[in-house]
Each structure stands twice: as structure tokens, then as C-alpha cells.
Amino acid sequence: LKEFVMDPKGYFLIDLNRKKKEILVGFCPETNKVVVKIVGRKPLEIYQAAIKEGLLSRYDHAAYLGRELQKAYIALQEGIPYVQDDELDFRKTG
């Protein structure tokens, strides 16, 4: 595996709002300083918004965002916990 390289534009924080069945994404150009918030129900609408806003500059970061959004979506649909950067655990219920 190649070493992790930070996207110079910033990074994403991903969470769920289970009551509203939404995926919440915050974009941080600096450490824990959210400047853009994206809320959606499906990965496609969220990553399209991130691309439109110009929040990605690296292909590997785009791939990472897509993977994490899909995990968040599955966790939301299946009622299991979602923790960014962790594998989904289908044995647990959220």
C-alpha cells in the first residue's frame, strides 16, 4: 500500500442523522474548521455536490470519499453503526 497523502484542499468529516435518514458531510480546509456542509440521502448527490464545489483535487481522495459515502449509506439503510475509516460491522445494530 502506498503512503497516505492528504488532499491539499482539505478533508471531509462524515456522520449520519438517523432520524432524518441523512448523510452529513463537513469539508475542512484546516484542522476541524468546517467551511462547507453537504447533506444528502444518497452518495451520488453528495459527491456530485463536492465535485461541483471544487472540494477535491486528488483522485485517491475522490475514491476515498465515494467509498466512505457508500459505507455511510449502507449503515443508514441497515441500521448498523458507522464510524468513518472503520469497516462496517454487520453484527451490531445502531
N, C-alpha and C positions, 0 to 999 in steps of 0.2 A: 504494500500500500504506500502511496505517496504521502508525503507530509501535508498536513492541513495548511491551507493558505487562506488567510482572511480576505474577503472581498473588500477592496479599498473604499467602496461606497458605504459599507456598514453591514449590519446583520439583522436578523429577524428574531422576534420572540413570539412564540405560538402558544395559544391557550384555547380552551373551549368554554362556551357558555351553554351548558347542557339544557338549561330551562328554555332558552330560545333556539336551541339546536343550531348554534352558530360557531364558526371557527373565527377566532380573534387573532389578528396579526399586527404586531407593532414593529416598525422599522426604526433602527437605531444607527445613526451615523457616528455616534460617540457612545461610550460605555453607558448603558442603561438610560439613554436620553431618547425617548420615543418621540419622533417628529412626524411620522405618518402612521395612521391606524387604518387597517383594512378589515372589514367584517364581511363574511360571506357564509353560505351554506355548503358550497362545493369548491373543491380545489381549483377547478378551471377558472371560475370568476375571480378568485383571489390572486392566482399567479398572473392572470391577464392584467389585473389592476397593477400589480407590482411591476410588470414589464412596461405598461403604459406610463407609469410614474417614473420610469428610469432608475429603479432601485437596485438593479443587478448589473454587474459588469463582468462577471466570470461565469462560464458555462457550468463549472462544477458547483457553483453556488445556486444556479438555477435548478440544476438536478437535485441538489440537496433540498431546496425549498419544495419542489414537486413531491419528493419522497415524504418529507415531513407533513405536508398538507394532506397527502393521501392517508398517512397513518392517523392523523387527527380526524379525518373524515370517517375512517373505519371505526375508530374508538368511539366516536359520537354515535354512529349507527348501531354499534354492538353493545353500547353501554359499558365499555371497559375503560380503565384508566389510560390517560395519555400523558406521557412525560416526554418533552422534547429531547431528542437524541437517544432515547431508550427504545428498546424493542417493545412491541405490544405484547401484553401477557393476556392471552385469551382465557386463562384460568381464573382471572379475577373479574369482578364486576364493579363498575363505578357507581 
